[in-house]
Every structure is written in C-alpha cells, then in structure tokens.
Amino acid sequence: MPTAPLNGIDLVYDDTGGDGEPVVLVNGTAASRTTWRAHQTFALVDAGYRVIAPDNRGLAPNVLPPGGITLETMAADVAALIDHLSLAPCRVVGFSMGSAIVGELLLARPELVSQAVLMAGRARPDTFGSALNEARRELHDSKADLPAAHRAVFSALCYLSPHTLRDPRSARDWLDIFTYAPGENGPGVRAQYDAMGDTDRLPRYAAIDVPLLCVGFADDVMIPPTATREIADTVPGARYTEIERAGHFGHLERPAEVNAALLGFFAEPSGRSARPPRPADTGRGAA
C-alpha cells in the first residue's frame, strides 16, 4: 500500500506496476480503492495495462485534510498523483462521485489525460439524487445505528438491478456483503456527501476536449442513465454506452460487459497515447 505526500495529505493508492500504459481508477462516495480489485483491476492488467487506484480524501488517513473535501481538491489530488508518478498522458476512469472528480480533472488539467471514462456520471442534481444525499446526511448527523439487516436491504435496493435481486443466489450473496461490510460513516464521508452539492456543472462540460466514453447503467436508481447520457450529449465527440440489467453498482454486477466497454474504448487511437495494449481477456470476473 504505497503512499505519497501530496497536497498536504498522505495519499494512499494501489499500483500494479509494470511498463504497461497507465490507467487511473477513481472511486465514488465512501468507496475504497480496493473495490476495483474485484473485477476491473484484473481485467486491465490482463490486457497489459498498469493500474493505479487512489483513495479519495475523506477516507482514512485523510478524514479531515487541509484544504477540505471538494470535487476540486479531490481532482487536484488525482492530478498530483499523475504528476508524481509521471503517468501523463494517461487514461482515467471515474465511477459515481469519481466521475464528477474526473470531470473536474478534465477541465482543470486536460493535458494529463489521453482518454477518460465516466461511469454512472451526473453533472447536475436531480430530485431523487438530492433527496437521497440529504437522507444520508441526516442519517449521519442523527448518529443513529441502523440494524445491519436494514442497512443491507436499503443498500440492495439503491445499488443493484431488480434482475440481480430476483436471482435468489445473487440476492443472498449481495445481502451478505452489505450485512457484513462496514457502514458508511465518519466526518470525511459526510463531507463527500456535501462535495457533490447542488451545482449544475453540465454547461462547463461543453468545454471538455478529451476523448470521452460515458457508461450508464440501465437500472440505476441513484444516477439514472439519462443523467450520464446527457454528459455525452454535452461533451463534443463523446460517446455513450448503456449496460443492461445493471444498477448503480453495474461495474460489479456486470463486470464482463463493463470491462469489454472499457477495453474496447481504450483500444481506439486517442492521439495522446504511444503504446498499444495487449489483446484483452474480459472473461475474468464475469457475473
């Protein structure tokens, strides 16, 4: 678990090493870098890439970092890590809040990125998303200790596709994961909820000039695919693809389809990358 002293914090990150083209993976609210290891890291490494995945500020040991926890400071951390490891220009993938972080990176430091992918991205607030964020904040501030079974069912309804929940084995496996995984808590996670805010960032995205793929998940109730599609419609030259039978955790529910979309996009010439990847094996980790 390497760390780097950047922007006043000890930035924690994974790095698979090697001489492959680098891919930086940026996760969402309260999510650790280790989540990528379940499916995406293996597929990318098998295809010849070097994978770097940082923890966003707000997670330990950077719960109350200098400079605060905003999309801008988190994007600056990603930029600093890319500079620190001499990765530029590199490919960058963001999921959920991580998509908003990558969006800020593309606006502030586009020269660092050869290709970008926004999965479950949203550039402006919507009624249910704002209500869900407010509910999370209120739950945190109330200091209520929800029963594990209640938290598991609520998480399953928010994060998974109905197709997954209708499969008895998959539903049981996911409920076990949500039951025994630690709940989202702490002041850093609370600040991450605030980071998304209620700002409409979509008009600014029209200035993005980096090859971009937007990936929406058809059954996502937290960030509906229409929100991700409108980013693709706004960014000049951006593409959109939608993964069926997938909820907000679509990259974990349908990893084979998501990995195929990533690797197919990365294989296209971007004009900013020098080394072609090896042929991909997207079968690992298939749902």
ChimeraX attribute file (.defattr): number of C-alpha atoms within 10 A of each C-alpha:
attribute: neighborCount
match mode: 1-to-1
recipient: residues
	/A:1	6
	/A:2	10
	/A:3	13
	/A:4	15
	/A:5	12
	/A:6	15
	/A:7	16
	/A:8	12
	/A:9	18
	/A:10	16
	/A:11	23
	/A:12	22
	/A:13	19
	/A:14	20
	/A:15	16
	/A:16	15
	/A:17	12
	/A:18	12
	/A:19	10
	/A:20	18
	/A:21	21
	/A:22	27
	/A:23	26
	/A:24	23
	/A:25	26
	/A:26	29
	/A:27	26
	/A:28	19
	/A:29	21
	/A:30	22
	/A:31	18
	/A:32	18
	/A:33	19
	/A:34	14
	/A:35	13
	/A:36	20
	/A:37	13
	/A:38	14
	/A:39	23
	/A:40	23
	/A:41	24
	/A:42	19
	/A:43	24
	/A:44	25
	/A:45	22
	/A:46	17
	/A:47	17
	/A:48	19
	/A:49	26
	/A:50	20
	/A:51	25
	/A:52	23
	/A:53	26
	/A:54	22
	/A:55	25
	/A:56	33
	/A:57	27
	/A:58	23
	/A:59	22
	/A:60	17
	/A:61	14
	/A:62	19
	/A:63	19
	/A:64	18
	/A:65	18
	/A:66	12
	/A:67	12
	/A:68	18
	/A:69	23
	/A:70	19
	/A:71	24
	/A:72	19
	/A:73	21
	/A:74	27
	/A:75	24
	/A:76	20
	/A:77	23
	/A:78	26
	/A:79	22
	/A:80	17
	/A:81	24
	/A:82	20
	/A:83	13
	/A:84	13
	/A:85	11
	/A:86	12
	/A:87	19
	/A:88	19
	/A:89	20
	/A:90	19
	/A:91	25
	/A:92	27
	/A:93	23
	/A:94	23
	/A:95	25
	/A:96	22
	/A:97	27
	/A:98	25
	/A:99	28
	/A:100	28
	/A:101	30
	/A:102	32
	/A:103	28
	/A:104	22
	/A:105	25
	/A:106	25
	/A:107	17
	/A:108	15
	/A:109	13
	/A:110	18
	/A:111	15
	/A:112	22
	/A:113	25
	/A:114	23
	/A:115	26
	/A:116	26
	/A:117	27
	/A:118	28
	/A:119	32
	/A:120	33
	/A:121	31
	/A:122	30
	/A:123	22
	/A:124	19
	/A:125	18
	/A:126	15
	/A:127	7
	/A:128	13
	/A:129	17
	/A:130	16
	/A:131	12
	/A:132	14
	/A:133	17
	/A:134	14
	/A:135	12
	/A:136	17
	/A:137	18
	/A:138	13
	/A:139	15
	/A:140	17
	/A:141	13
	/A:142	9
	/A:143	9
	/A:144	9
	/A:145	10
	/A:146	11
	/A:147	9
	/A:148	17
	/A:149	14
	/A:150	12
	/A:151	17
	/A:152	21
	/A:153	16
	/A:154	13
	/A:155	16
	/A:156	22
	/A:157	16
	/A:158	17
	/A:159	19
	/A:160	24
	/A:161	23
	/A:162	16
	/A:163	15
	/A:164	19
	/A:165	17
	/A:166	10
	/A:167	10
	/A:168	9
	/A:169	11
	/A:170	15
	/A:171	18
	/A:172	13
	/A:173	12
	/A:174	18
	/A:175	21
	/A:176	15
	/A:177	13
	/A:178	20
	/A:179	18
	/A:180	12
	/A:181	12
	/A:182	9
	/A:183	15
	/A:184	13
	/A:185	16
	/A:186	16
	/A:187	14
	/A:188	24
	/A:189	25
	/A:190	23
	/A:191	20
	/A:192	24
	/A:193	20
	/A:194	16
	/A:195	21
	/A:196	20
	/A:197	14
	/A:198	13
	/A:199	10
	/A:200	12
	/A:201	16
	/A:202	18
	/A:203	12
	/A:204	14
	/A:205	19
	/A:206	15
	/A:207	13
	/A:208	20
	/A:209	17
	/A:210	21
	/A:211	23
	/A:212	26
	/A:213	25
	/A:214	28
	/A:215	26
	/A:216	29
	/A:217	28
	/A:218	21
	/A:219	23
	/A:220	25
	/A:221	17
	/A:222	22
	/A:223	25
	/A:224	21
	/A:225	26
	/A:226	17
	/A:227	18
	/A:228	25
	/A:229	22
	/A:230	17
	/A:231	27
	/A:232	23
	/A:233	15
	/A:234	16
	/A:235	22
	/A:236	16
	/A:237	13
	/A:238	19
	/A:239	17
	/A:240	19
	/A:241	18
	/A:242	21
	/A:243	20
	/A:244	16
	/A:245	17
	/A:246	26
	/A:247	31
	/A:248	27
	/A:249	22
	/A:250	25
	/A:251	24
	/A:252	20
	/A:253	24
	/A:254	21
	/A:255	24
	/A:256	21
	/A:257	19
	/A:258	26
	/A:259	25
	/A:260	17
	/A:261	19
	/A:262	22
	/A:263	19
	/A:264	11
	/A:265	18
	/A:266	21
	/A:267	13
	/A:268	11
	/A:269	13
	/A:270	15
	/A:271	9
	/A:272	17
	/A:273	17
	/A:274	11
	/A:275	10
	/A:276	14
	/A:277	17
	/A:278	14
	/A:279	11
	/A:280	18
	/A:281	17
	/A:282	23
	/A:283	14
	/A:284	15
	/A:285	16
	/A:286	14
	/A:287	13
